[in-house]
């Protein structure tokens, strides 16, 4: 595929890995915060290529994984009350405190996978007899689709389309990780498509505050290795700047129209991240003029539940980069993709699932 | 989750006031919201995620970046 295949060239990849190893005078730790990058790293063995000098830590880069338990429980309760609950496929198997949406579907609830939130709006328009709820999760990459769908639904005055909104923002999570004593991160690879939408302005502030390099990086093996090489070059030179590796899709200003759409529909709020806790400024919620679409306003009795995680699941430590998945006592024993304890083992982009699929039997 | 796929705009149209494009991904055509790209034109390469175009791709930047990387790789030592 044009603009993809060229970035999987093994010759270029090996040359870039060689550049990293030659230029690094000491060991560095670099964290990526994107489930797509985590899977690319493990599937192609990129971590092994640079392991002599660079340790790659996996941050909370999977929005499905950080969606709070109470959101899943609310979606489940809405499905049990007869609403049609629509979301992206990954969300259906993530366990809430009382099971998952797929289980609710097997008991007769109407739970549907959609490709886009627009499909949920179309369903509401075609079926005025149904109450359609879209479970909206995802980073700044996904929020523009939901914002455009919200605006479309409001303009069409559909009375039967609601959003259960649980969007999260990446920069506040990086801020928390960079400031935490438990993880020692020398540089970040910023998730490319989040930067495609938002640009790099928010990362300039983080670089100034924490004095570490941030490289907006793509998803293919050549992209990731080039991002690592750029971060190491900065570290070796004693620099801390925002750089863009993923130049074909990221401009410093991002996509101004998409940002204006987000600004119109959402406001920044504090939000609990599953396994991490409340992240100040870590979420997006509907602005008051979109309140008619808010599922929690339509069903206020759903607010206020705050269940607890199963004690055996250490997803929080994995998401903060403190624990490598294979080092978790439950990994591959009590917790597998078929019988997951936590979201990172379920989601196709979770770090635990990445190790399980690509590194079965890997020693901790 | 943040996977986005490059495709080429074949057609521009509206559905109930929403600006859409038919975008070709290899042989597959899908409808994509382009409210995020006011200046998009037929023939543009766009990056699509969850039914919305996130950005117009800069194919010349991609080609230039690859050329530089390939040159550096050919040069061996300086790669």
Contacts between the chains, C-beta under 8 A, distances in Angstrom:
chain1	res1	chain2	res2	distance
A	1	B	6	7.2
A	1	B	25	7.9
A	1	B	26	6.4
A	2	B	6	6.9
A	2	B	45	7.8
A	3	B	6	4.6
A	3	B	45	6.7
A	3	B	57	6.1
A	3	B	59	6.8
A	3	B	62	5.6
A	4	B	6	6.7
A	6	B	62	7.6
A	6	B	66	5.3
A	7	B	66	7.9
A	11	B	73	6.0
A	12	B	66	8.0
A	12	B	69	5.3
A	12	B	70	6.6
A	12	B	73	5.4
A	15	B	69	7.6
A	15	B	72	6.6
A	15	B	73	3.6
A	15	B	76	7.9
A	15	B	79	3.7
A	16	B	69	7.4
A	16	B	73	7.9
A	16	B	79	6.8
A	18	B	79	6.0
A	19	B	72	7.7
A	19	B	79	5.1
A	34	B	2	6.2
A	35	B	1	6.1
A	35	B	2	7.4
A	36	B	1	7.4
A	36	B	2	5.7
A	36	B	3	5.6
A	62	B	1	6.4
A	63	B	1	5.2
A	63	B	2	7.9
A	64	B	1	6.0
A	88	B	1	7.3
A	88	B	50	7.4
A	90	B	1	6.7
A	115	B	50	7.4
A	115	B	51	6.1
A	116	B	33	7.7
A	116	B	50	5.0
A	116	B	51	2.5
A	116	B	52	7.1
A	117	B	50	6.9
A	117	B	51	7.1
A	118	B	18	7.3
A	118	B	33	6.2
A	118	B	51	5.1
A	119	B	51	7.3
A	125	B	16	7.6
A	137	B	1	7.9
A	138	B	1	5.8
A	138	B	2	7.4
A	138	B	50	7.4
A	139	B	1	7.3
A	139	B	2	6.0
A	141	B	1	7.6
A	141	B	2	4.2
A	141	B	4	7.0
A	141	B	49	5.6
A	141	B	50	8.0
A	141	B	54	6.8
A	142	B	1	6.9
A	142	B	2	7.1
A	142	B	49	6.7
A	142	B	50	5.3
A	144	B	36	5.6
A	144	B	52	5.5
A	144	B	54	6.9
A	145	B	33	6.9
A	145	B	49	6.9
A	145	B	50	4.0
A	145	B	51	5.5
A	145	B	52	4.0
A	146	B	50	7.9
A	148	B	18	7.4
A	148	B	33	5.2
A	148	B	35	4.8
A	148	B	36	7.1
A	148	B	52	5.9
A	151	B	35	7.8
A	152	B	16	7.2
A	152	B	17	7.2
A	152	B	18	5.0
A	155	B	17	6.0
A	156	B	16	6.0
A	156	B	17	7.6
A	191	B	2	6.0
A	192	B	2	7.9
A	193	B	2	4.5
A	193	B	3	8.0
A	193	B	4	5.0
A	193	B	47	7.4
A	193	B	49	6.4
A	193	B	54	6.3
A	194	B	2	6.7
A	196	B	4	7.4
A	196	B	47	6.5
A	196	B	54	4.9
A	196	B	55	4.8
A	197	B	54	5.8
A	197	B	55	7.6
A	219	B	3	7.5
A	222	B	69	6.9
A	226	B	69	7.0
A	247	B	58	7.0
A	247	B	61	4.7
A	247	B	62	7.7
A	247	B	65	5.8
A	248	B	57	5.5
A	248	B	58	5.2
A	248	B	59	7.2
A	248	B	61	4.9
A	248	B	62	3.9
A	248	B	65	6.8
A	249	B	4	7.9
A	249	B	47	5.5
A	249	B	54	7.6
A	249	B	55	5.6
A	249	B	57	5.9
A	249	B	58	7.5
A	250	B	55	8.0
A	251	B	55	7.7
A	255	B	36	5.9
A	255	B	37	7.5
A	255	B	54	6.4
A	255	B	55	5.1
A	257	B	35	7.3
A	257	B	36	5.0
A	257	B	37	6.5
A	257	B	38	5.7
A	258	B	36	4.2
A	258	B	52	8.0
A	258	B	54	6.7
A	258	B	55	7.9
A	261	B	35	6.6
A	261	B	36	6.5
A	347	B	1	7.4
A	349	B	1	5.5
